[in-house]
Amino acid sequence: MDTLVITTVDGIAYGLLLAIAAAGLTVAFGAGGVLNLAHGTLIAAGGYIAATTSVGTWGSLVAAMALATLAGAAGGGVLAAATAALRGRGHLDQALLTFGIALIGADLLTTAYGSDVLRPRMPADLESTIVVAGYRYPVDRLAAFGVAVLVAACGYVVLHRARAGRLIRATVDDRAMVAAIGVNPRTVDAAVLVASGALAGLAGALTTPILGVGPGTADTALLLSLIIVVCGGLGSVPGAVIAAIGVGVVQTVGVVTLPALAPYLLIAAMAVILLARPSTVPGQATP
């Protein structure tokens, strides 16, 4: 029972990290209108930058997080420029273009960083353990989960309380009205993709100390993000957070309790959710 409790807590915490990764994808689709299949590559890029920049000091760790976020934002800017001409032509064209960018990006990352799985060196303070509710828990995981919660809270405030969030929602609902008040909707679209890329880069940096980063990271990150976004509802950020926690728990508990079936549990859970849930989810974008 103790093992199951710890594993469940691990799953919830892992789900919070996945929520940051999936939030970038769902924001890109729901607010930016772009089906971005290069999202996993941006996550992997952030992970590689963090793994090679953090060398065991607090300064290098902060620099790694900042550089990974900036690199993701820059990648989002590139995607915004590349997909601008495809707006209005359907998501299939966007998917083909961003998938091609993902293939090129993944190959460039493997060429630059090699085929080994990399992990950053963390400050000594983060490599210890502390007792939480009678259980020993790694400090670096708690720190990563704390950052994930903080980012999620900030994202909620921006989307639902700040003027920028109101402008984004207005652009989704009525682009002509936004243009009428003097704001270029294309600028809002580009800003959303930049923010989405920044979230992807930060997610890569946060998960790399725990999972490492290697040639398969981009594909795994994209697959998990797609499952979370589909289960949570396309464009629904609250739905993505709930789905991410569910995915984290299913994966973590499944590996411990049913290791032989673990690879299939997530797909089975996704199928059940899609069959059982209503046809629409609150906050879901209409394709």
Secondary structure, 3 states (H helix, E strand, C coil): CHHHHHHHHHHHHHHHHHHHHHHHHHHHHHCCCCCCCCHHHHHHHHHHHHHHHCECCHHHHHHHHHHHHHHHHHHHHHHHHHHHHHCCCCHHHHHHHHHHHHHHHHHHHHHHHCCCCECCECCHHHHCEEEECCEEEEHHHHHHHHHHHHHHHHHHHHHHCCHHHHHHHHHHHCHHHHHHCCCCHHHHHHHHHHHHHHHHHHHHHHHHHHHCECCCHHHHHHHHHHHHHHHHCCCCHHHHHHHHHHHHHHHHHHHHHCCCCHHHHHHHHHHHHHHHCCCCCCCCCCC
